[in-house]
C-alpha cells in the first residue's frame, strides 16, 4: 500500500487505542519506591490495569470506526458516563430511618418516700431496662394516635411513661409483670359506674379486655387494655390530666387495635421472656 493511501479501519482502530491508552495511563500515579518483589507486584498491577483499560478502549474504538456515522448527536460514550454518574454509589451509607437525635430524654420523677427508682438499679440492669423503654417509646409513639402527643420514658420505673400534648400531661403505664398465678390477667368486663368495655381476640387466641372508665370525681376518663401473655399479665393504661380537665385521648377500640400489632406483641414477648418487673403479690385480709 502506498504512503499516500488512506489508512485501513484496523490501522485507525489501532491508533485510537494507542492514543486512548496513553491519555489514560498518563493520569495513573507513579509507582512508589518499592523494593524487590513489591516493585514487581506494583508493575504487574499497573500492567493489568493498562490491559483492562486497553480492552475497553479497543471495543469503543472499533465500535467508533465501524458505526460512528450511524450514531446520532449526543449519544455514545458520553451518555453512558452520564448514566453511571447518576447511579448511587454501592458504598454510600443507607440513610438512617430514625431521627439522628435518638429517642426523647427521660422525664425525671422524684420517688415518694420509701419508693425506689431506676437510679438504684445495678448499672447493667438499669441499662437493660432503659434500652427496653426506648424500644417501647418508639413503638408506642408509632401506634398510639397523634392525640396522645409525645411519648417519653421516665426514670422512676420501667413500667412508667409519660405523654404530653397541648399543655396536658398523661400518665402512660406499660406493664409486663410475671403473674401471681391467680386470675386470668385481665379485669372483668363489667359496665358499671360509667365504665364501658369490650373484649377482642389477639393473635394467638389471646383474649384481651379494653375499657374506658371515669376517674376521680368523674369529670375525666382513663383507658386501658389488659391480657395474659405467657406467664405475664400485660397492662397498657393511658391516664387523664385532671389539672387541665383532659380525659385520656385514646379510646378502648384504639387500644385493642394497638394490642394486635406485631410490634407491640414483640415488646410483650421480650418482657415476658426476660422479666424486668417483680412478680405480683396478692395480700389477703386487712
C-alpha positions in Angstrom: 0.0 0.0 0.0 1.4 3.5 -0.9 2.2 6.1 1.6 -0.5 8.4 0.3 -3.3 5.9 0.6 -5.9 6.3 3.4 -5.3 4.1 6.4 -7.4 1.0 6.8 -10.1 0.6 9.5 -7.7 -1.7 11.5 -5.0 0.9 11.4 -7.4 3.6 12.5 -8.6 1.5 15.4 -5.0 0.8 16.5 -4.2 4.5 16.5 -7.3 5.3 18.6 -6.4 2.5 21.0 -2.8 3.7 21.4 -3.9 7.3 21.9 -6.6 6.5 24.4 -4.2 4.2 26.4 -1.6 6.9 26.5 -4.0 9.5 27.7 -5.5 7.2 30.4 -2.3 5.9 31.8 -0.7 9.3 31.9 -3.1 10.0 34.8 -2.1 7.0 36.8 0.1 7.8 39.8 3.7 6.8 39.6 4.8 3.6 41.3 6.0 4.1 44.9 9.6 3.5 45.6 9.3 -0.2 46.5 12.0 -2.8 46.6 12.3 -6.3 45.1 9.0 -8.3 44.8 6.9 -5.4 45.9 8.1 -3.3 43.0 7.5 -6.1 40.6 4.0 -6.6 42.0 3.2 -2.9 41.5 4.4 -3.1 37.9 2.2 -6.2 37.3 -0.8 -4.4 38.8 -0.2 -1.4 36.6 0.2 -3.6 33.5 -3.1 -5.4 34.3 -4.8 -2.0 34.7 -3.4 -0.9 31.3 -4.6 -4.1 29.7 -8.1 -3.7 31.2 -8.3 -0.2 30.1 -7.0 -1.1 26.7 -9.5 -3.9 26.2 -12.4 -1.5 27.0 -10.9 1.3 24.8 -10.4 -1.2 22.0 -14.0 -2.1 22.0 -15.1 1.5 21.9 -12.5 2.3 19.2 -13.7 -0.5 16.9 -17.3 0.5 17.5 -16.5 4.1 16.7 -14.7 3.2 13.5 -17.5 0.8 12.4 -20.5 2.8 13.3 -19.6 6.4 14.1 -21.6 7.7 11.1 -24.7 5.9 12.4 -24.7 7.4 15.9 -27.0 10.4 16.5 -25.6 13.6 18.1 -25.4 13.4 21.9 -25.2 9.6 22.0 -22.3 7.2 22.6 -19.8 7.1 25.4 -20.7 10.5 26.9 -24.3 9.3 27.5 -23.0 6.2 29.1 -20.8 8.2 31.5 -23.8 10.3 32.5 -25.8 7.2 33.4 -23.1 5.8 35.6 -22.5 9.1 37.3 -26.2 9.4 38.1 -26.4 5.9 39.7 -25.9 5.8 43.5 -22.7 4.5 44.8 -22.9 1.0 46.2 -20.6 2.0 49.1 -22.7 5.0 50.1 -24.3 4.5 53.5 -28.0 4.0 53.7 -30.0 6.9 55.1 -31.0 6.3 58.6 -34.7 5.6 59.2 -34.6 7.0 62.7 -34.1 10.5 63.9 -30.4 11.4 64.4 -31.3 12.9 67.7 -32.4 9.5 69.0 -35.3 8.9 71.5 -36.5 11.8 73.6 -34.8 12.2 77.0 -36.4 10.6 80.1 -38.7 12.5 82.4 -37.4 12.8 85.9 -39.9 11.8 88.6 -38.9 12.1 92.2 -39.7 8.9 94.1 -42.1 9.2 97.0 -40.7 8.5 100.5 -39.9 4.8 100.7 -40.2 4.3 96.9 -37.2 3.2 94.8 -36.3 4.4 91.3 -34.3 3.1 88.4 -31.3 5.1 89.6 -30.9 2.5 92.4 -30.7 -0.5 90.0 -27.3 -2.2 89.3 -25.7 -0.5 86.2 -26.2 -3.4 83.9 -29.8 -3.9 84.8 -30.5 -0.2 84.5 -29.1 -0.1 81.0 -31.2 -3.2 80.0 -34.4 -1.6 81.3 -33.6 1.8 79.7 -33.0 0.1 76.4 -36.3 -1.6 76.6 -38.0 1.7 77.5 -36.5 3.3 74.4 -37.9 0.5 72.2 -41.3 0.8 73.9 -41.3 4.6 73.3 -40.7 4.1 69.6 -43.4 1.5 69.3 -46.0 3.4 71.4 -45.2 6.7 69.6 -45.9 5.0 66.3 -49.0 3.1 67.2 -50.8 5.5 69.6 -53.0 8.2 67.9 -51.5 11.6 67.4 -53.9 13.0 70.0 -51.7 11.3 72.7 -48.8 13.6 71.8 -45.1 13.0 72.6 -44.3 9.8 74.5 -41.3 9.7 76.8 -39.9 7.2 79.3 -39.4 8.2 82.9 -36.5 7.4 85.2 -38.8 6.2 88.0 -39.8 2.7 86.9 -39.5 0.6 83.7 -43.3 0.4 83.5 -43.9 4.2 83.7 -44.0 6.6 80.8 -45.5 10.0 80.1 -47.2 11.7 77.1 -47.7 15.4 76.6 -50.0 17.2 74.2 -51.1 20.9 74.0 -50.1 21.6 77.6 -51.7 18.4 79.0 -49.7 15.5 80.6 -50.9 11.9 80.5 -49.5 9.1 82.6 -48.8 6.0 80.5 -48.3 2.6 82.2 -47.0 -0.3 80.1 -46.5 -3.2 82.4 -45.5 -6.8 81.6 -45.3 -8.4 85.0 -44.9 -12.1 86.0 -48.3 -13.3 87.1 -49.0 -14.4 90.6 -50.8 -17.4 89.1 -54.3 -16.3 90.1 -56.8 -14.7 87.8 -56.7 -14.5 84.1 -54.5 -11.5 83.6 -57.3 -9.1 82.8 -60.1 -7.3 84.5 -63.6 -8.5 84.2 -65.6 -6.6 81.5 -68.4 -5.2 83.6 -70.1 -1.9 82.5 -70.9 -0.3 85.9 -70.3 3.1 87.4 -69.8 4.7 84.0 -67.3 2.1 82.7 -67.6 0.9 79.2 -65.6 -2.1 78.0 -65.3 -4.7 75.2 -63.2 -7.8 74.5 -61.3 -9.0 71.5 -59.1 -11.9 70.5 -55.5 -11.1 69.8 -53.2 -13.1 67.5 -52.5 -16.5 69.1 -56.0 -16.7 70.5 -55.2 -14.3 73.4 -58.3 -12.8 75.0 -57.9 -9.0 75.8 -60.2 -6.6 77.6 -60.2 -2.9 76.9 -62.2 -0.3 79.0 -62.8 3.4 79.5 -63.9 4.5 82.9 -64.3 7.7 84.9 -61.6 8.8 87.3 -61.7 10.9 90.4 -64.9 12.9 90.5 -65.9 11.6 87.1 -65.0 14.7 85.1 -62.4 12.8 83.2 -61.9 9.3 81.9 -59.0 6.9 81.5 -58.5 4.0 79.1 -56.7 0.7 79.4 -56.2 -2.7 77.7 -55.1 -5.9 79.6 -54.5 -9.5 78.8 -52.4 -12.6 79.8 -49.3 -13.4 77.7 -47.2 -16.4 78.5 -46.5 -16.2 82.2 -47.1 -12.4 82.4 -50.0 -10.1 83.0 -50.0 -7.2 80.5 -51.4 -3.7 81.0 -51.4 -0.6 78.8 -53.0 2.3 80.6 -53.4 5.9 79.4 -54.4 8.3 82.2 -56.1 11.7 82.3 -54.8 15.1 83.2 -57.0 16.4 85.9 -55.2 19.7 86.1 -56.4 20.6 82.6 -59.5 18.5 82.9 -58.5 16.4 79.9 -59.5 12.8 79.5 -57.2 10.2 78.1 -57.0 11.0 74.4 -57.4 7.4 73.2 -60.4 5.0 73.1 -60.6 1.4 74.1 -61.1 0.4 70.5 -57.8 2.1 69.6 -56.0 0.3 72.4 -57.4 -3.0 71.2 -56.1 -2.3 67.7 -52.7 -1.4 69.1 -52.6 -4.6 71.2 -53.0 -6.7 68.0 -49.9 -5.1 66.4 -46.9 -7.4 65.9 -44.6 -4.6 67.1 -46.4 -4.2 70.4 -46.7 -8.0 70.9 -43.0 -8.3 70.1 -42.3 -6.0 73.1 -44.5 -8.0 75.3 -42.8 -11.2 74.2 -39.4 -9.7 75.1 -40.5 -8.6 78.5 -42.2 -11.9 79.2 -39.1 -13.9 78.3 -36.8 -11.6 80.2 -38.8 -10.0 83.1 -38.0 -6.6 84.4 -40.7 -6.2 87.0 -41.2 -8.1 90.2 -43.8 -10.9 90.4 -47.2 -9.7 91.5 -48.1 -10.4 95.1 -51.6 -10.6 96.5 -52.3 -9.7 100.1 -55.4 -11.1 101.6 -57.1 -9.6 104.6 -56.5 -6.2 106.2 
